[in-house]
Amino acid sequence: MKKIVNYCKACYEELVYKTTWPTRKQLTHSAMVVLSASLVIALVVFCMDSLFRFVMSSIYPN
């Protein structure tokens, strides 16, 4: 039980005193980068899907 308590104390001390947390500006910037990249990837996948659907419908007409 003592090992678990020591582990929890060490984790707490590391999170409070040794970890550097990003600022609000950094978080906002990172979130915008992730959002932009997600939108670009979604657009690329949509275009590839549309192209694939067009090619397949040309090969196998209904």
Distance bins in CASP14 RR format, pairs under 12 A and 6 or more apart:
PFRMAT RR
TARGET T0000
AUTHOR 0000-0000-0000
RMODE 2
METHOD distances of the structure
MODEL  1
1 7 0 0 0 0 0 1 0 0 0 0 0
1 8 0 0 0 0 0 1 0 0 0 0 0
2 8 0 0 0 0 0 1 0 0 0 0 0
2 9 0 0 0 0 0 1 0 0 0 0 0
3 9 0 0 0 0 0 1 0 0 0 0 0
3 10 0 0 0 0 0 1 0 0 0 0 0
4 10 0 0 0 0 0 1 0 0 0 0 0
4 11 0 0 0 0 0 1 0 0 0 0 0
5 11 0 0 0 0 0 1 0 0 0 0 0
5 12 0 0 0 0 0 1 0 0 0 0 0
6 12 0 0 0 0 0 1 0 0 0 0 0
6 13 0 0 0 0 0 1 0 0 0 0 0
7 13 0 0 0 0 0 1 0 0 0 0 0
7 14 0 0 0 0 0 1 0 0 0 0 0
8 14 0 0 0 0 0 1 0 0 0 0 0
8 15 0 0 0 0 0 1 0 0 0 0 0
9 15 0 0 0 0 0 1 0 0 0 0 0
9 16 0 0 0 0 0 1 0 0 0 0 0
9 17 0 0 0 0 0 1 0 0 0 0 0
10 16 0 0 0 0 0 1 0 0 0 0 0
10 17 0 0 0 0 0 1 0 0 0 0 0
10 18 0 0 0 0 0 1 0 0 0 0 0
11 17 0 0 0 0 0 1 0 0 0 0 0
11 18 0 0 0 0 0 1 0 0 0 0 0
11 19 0 0 0 0 0 1 0 0 0 0 0
12 18 0 0 0 0 0 1 0 0 0 0 0
12 19 0 0 0 0 0 1 0 0 0 0 0
13 19 0 0 0 0 1 0 0 0 0 0 0
14 20 0 0 0 0 0 1 0 0 0 0 0
15 21 0 0 0 0 1 0 0 0 0 0 0
20 26 0 0 0 0 0 1 0 0 0 0 0
21 27 0 0 0 0 1 0 0 0 0 0 0
22 28 0 0 0 0 1 0 0 0 0 0 0
22 29 0 0 0 0 1 0 0 0 0 0 0
22 30 1 0 0 1 0 0 0 0 0 0 0
22 31 0 0 0 0 0 1 0 0 0 0 0
23 29 0 0 0 0 1 0 0 0 0 0 0
23 30 0 0 0 0 0 1 0 0 0 0 0
24 30 0 0 0 0 0 1 0 0 0 0 0
24 31 0 0 0 0 0 1 0 0 0 0 0
25 31 0 0 0 0 0 1 0 0 0 0 0
25 32 0 0 0 0 0 1 0 0 0 0 0
26 32 0 0 0 0 0 1 0 0 0 0 0
26 33 0 0 0 0 0 1 0 0 0 0 0
27 33 0 0 0 0 0 1 0 0 0 0 0
27 34 0 0 0 0 0 1 0 0 0 0 0
28 34 0 0 0 0 0 1 0 0 0 0 0
28 35 0 0 0 0 0 1 0 0 0 0 0
29 35 0 0 0 0 0 1 0 0 0 0 0
29 36 0 0 0 0 0 1 0 0 0 0 0
30 36 0 0 0 0 0 1 0 0 0 0 0
30 37 0 0 0 0 0 1 0 0 0 0 0
31 37 0 0 0 0 0 1 0 0 0 0 0
31 38 0 0 0 0 0 1 0 0 0 0 0
32 38 0 0 0 0 0 1 0 0 0 0 0
32 39 0 0 0 0 0 1 0 0 0 0 0
33 39 0 0 0 0 0 1 0 0 0 0 0
33 40 0 0 0 0 0 1 0 0 0 0 0
34 40 0 0 0 0 0 1 0 0 0 0 0
34 41 0 0 0 0 0 1 0 0 0 0 0
35 41 0 0 0 0 0 1 0 0 0 0 0
35 42 0 0 0 0 0 1 0 0 0 0 0
36 42 0 0 0 0 0 1 0 0 0 0 0
36 43 0 0 0 0 0 1 0 0 0 0 0
37 43 0 0 0 0 0 1 0 0 0 0 0
37 44 0 0 0 0 0 1 0 0 0 0 0
38 44 0 0 0 0 0 1 0 0 0 0 0
38 45 0 0 0 0 0 1 0 0 0 0 0
39 45 0 0 0 0 0 1 0 0 0 0 0
39 46 0 0 0 0 0 1 0 0 0 0 0
40 46 0 0 0 0 0 1 0 0 0 0 0
40 47 0 0 0 0 0 1 0 0 0 0 0
41 47 0 0 0 0 0 1 0 0 0 0 0
41 48 0 0 0 0 0 1 0 0 0 0 0
42 48 0 0 0 0 0 1 0 0 0 0 0
42 49 0 0 0 0 0 1 0 0 0 0 0
43 49 0 0 0 0 0 1 0 0 0 0 0
43 50 0 0 0 0 0 1 0 0 0 0 0
44 50 0 0 0 0 0 1 0 0 0 0 0
44 51 0 0 0 0 0 1 0 0 0 0 0
45 51 0 0 0 0 0 1 0 0 0 0 0
45 52 0 0 0 0 0 1 0 0 0 0 0
46 52 0 0 0 0 0 1 0 0 0 0 0
46 53 0 0 0 0 0 1 0 0 0 0 0
47 53 0 0 0 0 0 1 0 0 0 0 0
47 54 0 0 0 0 0 1 0 0 0 0 0
48 54 0 0 0 0 0 1 0 0 0 0 0
48 55 0 0 0 0 0 1 0 0 0 0 0
49 55 0 0 0 0 0 1 0 0 0 0 0
49 56 0 0 0 0 0 1 0 0 0 0 0
50 56 0 0 0 0 0 1 0 0 0 0 0
50 57 0 0 0 0 0 1 0 0 0 0 0
51 57 0 0 0 0 0 1 0 0 0 0 0
51 58 0 0 0 0 0 1 0 0 0 0 0
52 58 0 0 0 0 0 1 0 0 0 0 0
52 59 0 0 0 0 0 1 0 0 0 0 0
53 59 0 0 0 0 0 1 0 0 0 0 0
53 60 0 0 0 0 0 1 0 0 0 0 0
54 60 0 0 0 0 0 1 0 0 0 0 0
54 61 0 0 0 0 0 1 0 0 0 0 0
55 61 0 0 0 0 0 1 0 0 0 0 0
56 62 0 0 0 0 0 1 0 0 0 0 0
END
